[in-house]
């Protein structure tokens, strides 16, 4: 990696960490703020959370093509301004229509920033360094969210609405800081793995959604992304929390400890895990994540069976969240870099946006389905569904491995071979062993 690429990447990572820090001030308290502090009720609070997802689903289908045509920097800066206006609007508004409109601006802005930042990281990294770059981003995101949430908990006071206004003002300012930092980034085009370019029927390089849908490896990655976010992140704020409180019968305070354990595992284990997985096949690492999460859901089920033994139940539910953290740490240097390495040079933004869109769909459907099953009290069915979903991750990942080239599977080991491919070494070889 060149000096210019390294400097640009450090700026991007710094801005991203500060943005996550600001986001951490509000994420745990948005529902309480809208429903109780502003007195708009749980229905309005639910509508606000749904608006985040709907706004993201609305803008993401168009974001990727704009990134590829205009570059990721102006798109990311525009997204930070939009997100900052939405965050400040949430803090200042008192009526339901204005709160929902502000949530839409915040959700759309954050959705735009996500694939733009991912594309910037791709441009500032090489095939061999990309896993470490995305692992660092994930580490800083979780560290920033955790520290921001901790400080926000010390500031917030439900009896004083002004304390919540301060939280949203801090979040808005951090978005603007992110925009200012990345606006000064000068992006070098990173050397990327050699690929056979996708072409349309007329012979010109293809663009838009058609070549992406025709890329079977990318379709499988999107399917994996949907199941992963449905079976993990999509359950944190709905079904899993309800299961922990109602079936395992732990207190909300203990649930907070379990969430802290999830973050702690990610922060403490990320770079240890990175060293373990970066020289291994990506498809097998993803398959291992499915096994880890299957174990996590089984442990959660056990916690409900032993709720009469409080200490054992608490240990089991905390272990569940810790196992999810381990799986997340394994995925961060694996999936996002794989999306980047699958993308043709002129479609990096489109591929990143497509994967972000799939994640948002899972994050919208996951809480809804988990909440419905939890509301019906069918917790046995709930655990079985998620164990099966996690095992499906493993099976799909192993099938994906058959469609990946050696460089896409183990980039650190094969990056030198790819560098030679420009001089005539074939690049289309698939791994069969």
C-alpha positions in Angstrom: 0.0 0.0 0.0 1.4 3.4 -1.0 1.9 6.3 1.5 -1.0 8.3 -0.2 -3.4 5.3 0.1 -2.4 4.8 3.8 -3.0 8.5 4.6 -6.4 8.5 2.9 -7.4 5.3 4.6 -6.5 6.7 8.0 -8.6 9.8 7.4 -11.6 7.6 6.4 -11.2 5.4 9.4 -10.9 8.4 11.8 -14.0 10.0 10.4 -15.9 6.8 10.5 -15.0 6.2 14.2 -16.1 9.7 15.2 -19.4 9.2 13.3 -20.0 5.9 15.2 -19.2 7.6 18.4 -21.9 10.2 17.7 -24.3 7.6 16.7 -23.8 5.7 19.9 -25.2 8.7 21.8 -28.7 8.2 20.4 -29.2 4.6 19.2 -30.1 3.2 22.6 -32.4 6.0 23.5 -34.4 6.9 20.4 -37.4 4.8 21.2 -37.6 6.1 24.8 -37.1 9.7 23.5 -39.9 9.6 21.0 -42.4 7.6 23.1 -41.9 9.0 26.6 -39.9 12.2 26.5 -41.8 13.7 23.6 -45.0 12.0 24.7 -45.8 10.7 21.2 -46.4 7.1 22.3 -45.0 3.7 21.4 -46.8 3.7 18.0 -45.0 6.9 16.9 -41.7 5.5 18.2 -42.2 2.3 16.2 -43.0 4.4 13.1 -39.8 6.3 13.6 -37.7 3.1 13.7 -39.6 1.7 10.6 -38.9 5.0 8.8 -35.2 4.5 9.2 -35.4 1.2 7.3 -37.9 2.5 4.7 -35.8 5.5 3.9 -32.7 3.4 3.4 -34.6 1.0 1.1 -35.8 3.9 -1.0 -32.3 5.5 -1.6 -30.0 2.5 -1.8 -31.2 1.2 -5.3 -30.0 4.5 -6.8 -26.9 5.2 -4.6 -24.5 2.6 -6.1 -24.8 3.9 -9.7 -24.3 7.5 -8.5 -21.2 6.5 -6.6 -19.8 4.8 -9.6 -20.5 7.8 -11.8 -19.7 10.7 -9.5 -17.3 9.1 -7.1 -17.8 8.1 -3.4 -16.6 11.3 -1.8 -19.3 13.8 -2.9 -22.0 11.1 -2.3 -20.6 10.5 1.3 -20.5 14.2 2.0 -24.1 14.7 0.8 -25.1 11.7 3.0 -23.5 13.2 6.1 -25.2 16.5 5.6 -28.6 14.8 5.2 -28.0 12.6 8.3 -26.9 15.6 10.4 -30.1 17.5 9.4 -32.2 14.5 10.3 -30.5 14.0 13.7 -30.8 17.6 14.6 -34.5 17.6 13.4 -35.2 14.6 15.7 -33.8 16.5 18.7 -35.7 19.7 18.0 -39.1 18.5 16.8 -42.1 17.8 19.0 -44.8 16.6 16.6 -45.2 13.2 15.0 -45.1 14.2 11.3 -41.9 16.3 11.9 -40.2 13.5 13.9 -41.0 10.9 11.2 -39.7 13.3 8.5 -36.5 13.8 10.4 -36.1 10.1 10.9 -36.4 9.7 7.1 -33.6 12.2 6.5 -31.4 10.5 9.1 -32.1 7.0 7.7 -31.5 8.0 4.1 -28.3 9.9 5.0 -26.8 7.0 6.9 -27.8 4.5 4.1 -26.0 6.7 1.5 -22.9 7.1 3.6 -22.5 3.3 4.2 -21.7 2.1 0.6 -19.8 5.3 -0.1 -17.5 4.7 2.8 -17.1 1.0 1.8 -16.2 2.1 -1.8 -13.6 4.6 -0.4 -12.0 1.8 1.7 -11.9 -0.4 -1.5 -10.1 2.4 -3.4 -7.6 2.9 -0.6 -6.7 -0.7 -0.1 -5.3 -3.6 -2.1 -6.6 -7.1 -2.4 -4.1 -8.2 0.2 -4.9 -5.4 2.7 -8.6 -5.1 2.3 -9.6 -7.6 5.0 -7.6 -5.7 7.6 -9.1 -2.4 6.4 -12.7 -3.6 6.8 -11.9 -5.3 10.1 -10.5 -2.0 11.4 -13.6 -0.2 10.3 -15.8 -2.7 12.1 -13.7 -2.5 15.3 -13.8 1.3 15.3 -17.5 1.3 14.7 -18.2 -0.9 17.7 -15.8 0.9 19.9 -17.3 4.2 18.9 -20.9 3.0 19.4 -20.0 1.5 22.8 -18.2 4.6 24.2 -20.8 6.9 22.8 -23.6 4.9 24.3 -21.8 4.8 27.7 -21.3 8.6 27.8 -24.8 9.1 26.4 -26.2 7.1 29.3 -24.5 9.4 31.8 -25.9 12.5 30.1 -29.5 11.4 29.4 -32.3 12.2 31.9 -35.9 11.4 30.9 -37.1 14.2 33.2 -35.1 16.8 31.2 -35.9 16.8 27.4 -32.9 19.1 26.9 -30.5 16.3 27.7 -31.9 14.4 24.7 -31.5 17.5 22.5 -27.8 17.5 23.5 -27.4 13.9 22.5 -28.9 14.5 19.0 -26.8 17.7 18.6 -23.7 15.7 19.4 -24.7 13.1 16.8 -25.4 15.7 14.2 -22.0 17.4 14.8 -20.2 14.1 14.5 -21.8 13.5 11.1 -20.6 17.0 10.0 -17.1 16.1 11.3 -17.2 12.9 9.2 -18.2 15.0 6.1 -15.5 17.5 6.7 -12.8 14.8 7.2 -13.7 12.8 4.1 -14.1 15.9 1.9 -10.4 16.4 2.3 -9.5 12.8 1.3 -7.7 12.4 -2.1 -8.6 9.0 -3.3 -5.9 7.0 -5.2 -7.3 4.2 -7.3 -6.1 1.1 -5.6 -4.6 -1.8 -7.7 -7.4 -4.4 -7.9 -7.4 -8.1 -8.8 -7.5 -8.8 -12.5 -10.9 -9.8 -13.7 -12.7 -10.8 -16.9 -14.9 -7.7 -17.5 -18.6 -8.2 -17.6 -20.0 -7.3 -21.0 -23.4 -6.7 -22.5 -24.7 -8.4 -25.6 -23.4 -5.6 -27.8 -19.9 -6.1 -26.5 -19.7 -2.9 -24.3 -19.0 -3.2 -20.6 -22.3 -3.8 -18.8 -23.6 -1.6 -16.0 -26.7 -1.4 -13.8 -28.4 -4.2 -12.0 -28.4 -6.8 -14.8 -24.8 -7.8 -14.7 -24.9 -7.9 -10.9 -27.9 -10.3 -11.0 -26.1 -12.4 -13.5 -23.1 -12.7 -11.2 -24.0 -15.9 -9.4 -21.3 -15.6 -6.8 -22.6 -12.1 -5.9 -26.2 -13.4 -5.7 -25.1 -16.1 -3.3 -23.2 -13.4 -1.2 -26.4 -11.3 -1.1 -28.4 -14.3 0.0 -25.9 -15.0 2.7 -26.0 -11.4 3.8 -29.8 -11.5 4.1 -29.8 -14.7 6.2 -26.9 -13.4 8.4 -28.5 -10.1 9.2 -31.9 -11.7 9.7 -30.5 -14.4 12.0 -28.3 -12.1 14.1 -28.6 -8.3 13.9 -32.2 -8.4 13.1 -33.0 -10.2 16.3 -31.1 -8.1 18.8 -33.8 -5.5 19.4 -36.8 -7.7 19.1 -37.1 -11.5 19.4 -33.8 -12.2 21.3 -34.4 -9.4 23.8 -38.0 -10.6 24.3 -36.8 -14.2 24.7 -34.1 -13.1 27.3 -36.6 -11.1 29.4 -39.7 -13.3 29.1 -38.3 -16.8 28.8 -34.9 -16.7 30.4 -36.4 -14.1 32.9 -33.4 -11.9 33.2 -33.7 -8.2 34.1 -33.2 -5.4 31.6 -30.0 -4.5 33.5 -28.7 -8.0 32.9 -29.7 -7.7 29.2 -27.5 -4.5 29.1 -24.6 -6.6 30.4 -25.2 -9.2 27.7 -25.1 -6.5 25.0 -21.9 -5.1 26.6 -20.4 -8.6 26.4 -21.2 -8.7 22.7 -19.3 -5.4 22.1 -16.4 -6.5 24.4 -15.8 -9.7 22.4 -15.7 -7.8 19.2 -13.4 -5.1 20.5 -11.0 -7.5 22.3 -11.0 -10.3 19.7 -11.2 -8.5 16.4 -7.5 -8.5 15.5 -6.8 -11.9 17.0 -9.6 -13.3 14.9 -8.2 -11.4 11.9 -4.9 -13.1 12.1 -6.6 -16.5 12.3 -8.9 -16.0 9.3 -7.1 -13.9 6.8 -5.1 -16.8 5.4 -8.0 -19.1 5.3 -10.7 -19.6 2.7 -13.4 -17.0 3.1 -16.2 -19.4 2.3 -15.1 -21.7 5.1 -14.8 -18.8 7.5 -18.4 -17.8 6.7 -19.5 -21.5 7.1 -17.8 -21.5 10.6 -19.8 -18.4 11.5 -23.0 -20.3 10.7 -21.9 -23.0 13.1 -20.9 -20.5 15.8 -24.3 -18.8 15.6 -26.2 -22.1 15.6 -24.4 -22.8 18.9 -25.4 -19.4 20.1 -29.1 -20.0 19.4 -28.9 -23.4 21.0 -27.3 -21.9 24.1 -30.1 -19.3 24.1 -32.7 -22.1 24.1 -30.9 -23.8 27.0 -31.1 -20.5 29.0 -34.9 -20.7 28.7 -34.9 -24.3 29.9 -32.8 -23.5 33.0 -34.4 -20.2 34.0 -35.1 -21.7 37.4 -31.3 -21.7 38.0 -30.8 -18.0 37.7 -27.0 -18.0 37.6 -26.9 -20.6 34.9 -29.6 -18.9 32.8 -27.7 -15.5 33.1 -24.4 -17.1 32.1 -26.1 -18.8 29.1 -27.7 -15.7 27.8 -24.5 -13.7 28.2 -22.7 -16.5 26.4 -25.2 -16.2 23.5 -24.4 -12.6 23.0 -20.7 -13.2 23.3 -20.9 -16.0 20.6 -22.7 -13.6 18.3 -19.8 -11.1 18.8 -17.3 -13.8 17.9 -19.2 -14.5 14.7 -19.4 -10.8 13.9 -15.6 -10.5 14.4 -15.1 -13.4 11.9 -17.4 -11.8 9.3 -16.0 -8.3 9.3 -12.7 -9.2 7.5 -14.5 -11.6 5.2 -17.8 -10.6 3.7 -17.4 -6.9 2.8 -13.9 -7.4 1.3 -15.4 -10.3 -0.7 -18.1 -8.1 -2.1 -15.4 -5.6 -3.2 -13.3 -8.3 -4.8 -16.3 -9.7 -6.7 -17.1 -6.3 -8.2 -15.9 -5.2 -11.6 -13.9 -2.0 -11.3 -16.6 0.3 -12.7 -19.3 -1.3 -10.4 -17.8 -1.2 -6.9 -20.4 1.3 -5.7 -23.2 -0.7 -7.2 -22.1 -3.9 -5.6 -21.6 -2.2 -2.2 -25.0 -0.6 -2.4 -26.7 -3.9 -3.4 -25.2 -5.6 -0.4 -26.3 -2.7 1.9 -29.8 -3.0 0.4 -30.0 -6.7 1.2 -28.8 -5.9 4.8 -31.5 -3.3 5.2 -34.2 -5.7 4.0 -33.1 -8.2 6.6 -32.9 -5.6 9.3 -36.5 -4.6 8.4 -37.9 -8.1 8.2 -35.9 -9.6 11.1 -37.4 -7.6 13.9 -40.9 -7.8 12.4 -40.9 -11.6 12.1 -39.1 -12.1 15.4 -41.4 -9.7 17.2 -44.5 -11.5 15.8 -43.3 -15.0 16.9 -42.3 -13.6 20.3 -45.6 -11.9 20.6 -47.4 -15.2 19.9 -45.2 -16.9 22.6 -43.9 -19.5 20.1 -40.4 -19.3 21.5 -39.6 -22.9 20.7 -40.4 -22.3 17.0 -38.4 -19.1 17.2 -35.2 -20.9 18.3 -35.6 -23.7 15.8 -36.1 -21.1 13.0 -32.9 -19.3 13.8 -30.8 -22.5 14.3 -32.0 -23.6 10.8 -31.2 -20.2 9.4 -27.7 -20.3 10.9 -27.0 -23.8 9.5 -28.2 -22.5 6.1 -25.4 -19.9 6.3 -22.9 -22.7 6.6 -24.4 -24.7 3.7 -24.7 -21.7 1.4 -21.2 -20.6 2.2 -19.7 -23.9 1.2 -21.6 -23.8 -2.0 -20.3 -20.3 -2.6 -16.8 -21.5 -2.3 -17.2 -23.5 -5.5 -17.8 -20.2 -7.4 -14.8 -18.2 -6.1 -11.4 -17.9 -7.7 -8.3 -18.5 -5.5 -7.7 -14.8 -5.1 -11.3 -14.2 -4.0 -11.1 -17.1 -1.5 -7.6 -16.4 0.0 -6.4 -13.0 -1.2 -3.5 -12.7 1.2 -2.0 -16.0 -0.1 -2.7 -15.5 -3.8 -2.3 -11.7 -4.3 1.2 -12.1 -5.8 -0.1 -14.6 -8.3 -2.8 -12.2 -9.4 -0.2 -9.5 -9.9 1.5 -11.9 -12.4 -1.8 -12.5 -14.2 -1.6 -9.1 -15.9 1.4 -10.7 -17.8 -0.6 -13.7 -18.9 -1.3 -16.0 -16.0 -5.0 -17.2 -16.2 -7.2 -15.6 -13.6 -10.4 -17.5 -14.0 -9.3 -20.7 -12.2 -11.7 -21.9 -9.6 -10.9 -23.7 -6.4 -11.9 -27.3 -6.5 -10.1 -28.8 -3.5 
